[in-house]
Amino acid sequence: MMSMVKFKYAKLLILIILFTLLGSEFELFAQAKNGKNSDRVKVPISLMSKTIPFQVDPLKTEIDYKMLTGVGLSYSYLIYKINQYYANTWWKEDSNYINDGSFNVVQDNTYAKNIDKIGHAFGAMVISHFISAGFEAANLDEETSVWLGAAGGLGMQLFVEINDGFAPIDKITGKPKWGFSPGDAISNFLGASYFVAKYYYPYLNNFQLRASYFPSDALLNGDKPDNNFSDDYEGQKMWLAFRMKNLLPKNIAEYWPSFLMLSIGYYVSGIGDYYNKPIKQYYYLAFDLDVETIPLYGKFWSFIKNTFNMLHFPMPGIQISDDGISFSLIVY
């Protein structure tokens, strides 16, 4: 009972820290929208700086059509491979499941304690990032690239989700093997939307969704039916990283190293019940690294730094669970 009380208070502490950071900076966010306090919101937002005058005009600017074609073909190939993979795993008929053409909607808000929903949002952001980078590399302007990237990221996620709705059903019970999840679809939309929002409101780059991953025992032992790392939720941790240098009051921020971030993490064990383990939730408060501070510049290095800033780095931190609070030199 005592450990449970400590756990509840520890979760409350993390929520207080989170809302304090968000709330105390709301005014600064509003000022940033109006062009004030610009020295506190100068953060990279994509492959190119908005201060670089660059407009795409088909009559005056040469678009790299070879690169553009490559982006389109790559996207099409990924859709094809995704469809091929899931058609032979998740969406495949077998002795127990048949496909009757029906579209099924499922509510899975309690599945995996919602870490899968965070993963869907994160996945949409990652895909949007890579597609947007491809369009920028083809010399499309940044704003167009951002929107096309978000559309591609959302489209790829929804393609899988809609096909889940048409997945086979149990021959006896009629229960769908999978199903269209409104919660997953909303998470996909939120992830793609946040990617766009960061373009128009650079201040949002002070709050970064990140992930860390190490294969679960079930995946390593080949006990997961599809051995797919994307739904290996027991191997995933999801993080929200804060650029403390920009968020703290100025009199404190001047002493905070610009490369050091603070992250709040979430992890769930026992998902899938492969080894009859109970589902347990874990929360983390750990340091993190801001790769953007590395003094490497240009389109290529901006892309590399933005990409690595989607990962949580092994750093000291604390773990909070029903078992209490523990400190570790490396939290990953």
Secondary structure, DSSP 8 states (H G I E B T S, - for coil): -HHHHHHHHHHHHHHHHHHHHHHHTHHHHHHHHTT-SGGG-----SSS-TTS-----TTTS---HHHHHHHHHHHHHHHHHHHHHHHTTTT---SSEE--S---B---TTGGGGHHHHHHHHHHHHHHHHHHHHHHHTT--HHHHHHHHHHHHHHHHHHHHHHHHT--EETTT--BSS-B-HHHHHHHHHHHHHHHHHHH-GGGGGEEEEEEE---HHHHTT-SSS--GGG-GGGEEEEEEE-HHHHS-HHHHTTS-TTEEEEEEEEEESTT-TT----EEEEEEEEEE-GGGSS--SHHHHHHHHHHTTB---EEEEEEETTEEEEEEEE-
